[in-house]
Amino acid sequence: MLLLQGRSRKQIASALEISENTVKVYAGHVYIDFNVRSHTELLALALRTPWLRAMASPKEVGRASPKEVTK
């Protein structure tokens, strides 16, 4: 999860080939789902939660773009 790796909206948008606004909207949904109000709170939660910490692993970056997944 790129949000958990401390990536900016611009970096995430570029990596996934989507708009920054789309990243903002989806990040907002993630914040609601995890009951946090900011990227910082999400990162703090991830540090306290083993399975979220595992999702932040850099080895997941670059595996497949969304376009490759839908093929």
N, C-alpha and C positions, 0 to 999 in steps of 0.2 A: 504494500500500500504506500504509494508515493507521499501521501500526506504525513505518514508516520516517519518518513525518512527526512523530514524537514525541508522538502522541496517547496519552492514558491509556486503560486498559481501559474505564473508564466512558464516555469520549467515543466510543470505537470502538463499544461496545455500543449506545449511543444512536443513532449515525449509521447503523448497520446493522440496528437494531431486533432485536437478539439479546441474550442475557444476558451479564453480565460473565464468568460461568463459561465460557461457550462461547468467548469471546474468549481467556480464559486457556488453555483446552485447545488451541485452534488456534495461539496464539502459541507454546505449548510445542512443537508440531509444527514450526513455522517455525524455532525455535531448534535443534532436532535436525537438520533438513534443512541448515541453514547451519553446523552445528557450533559454535554459540555457546551461552553459558550465561545471557545476560541481554539485556535490551532495549538496554543501553548497548553491549554487544559487537556486537549486530546493527547499531546505528547507526554504530559505528566501522568495521565491515566495509563498510557501504553507502558511507561516505565514500571508501573505498579502491577500490571496485568501480564502474566507470562505469555498467554497466547497472542495478545496484541503485540508484545515485544517481538515475538517470533515473526509476525507479519511485517515488521519493519526491517527485516533482514535484507541487506542490499543484493543478495543473490537472486531475488525475485525480479529485480529491475532488468528491463530489456528482454524479457523472455519472448513476448509476442505483443505486437501492436493490436489494438482493437480490430483493425481491418483484417488481420491474419486470423483472429479468433472467430470472426463471422464467416469465414470461407468454408 
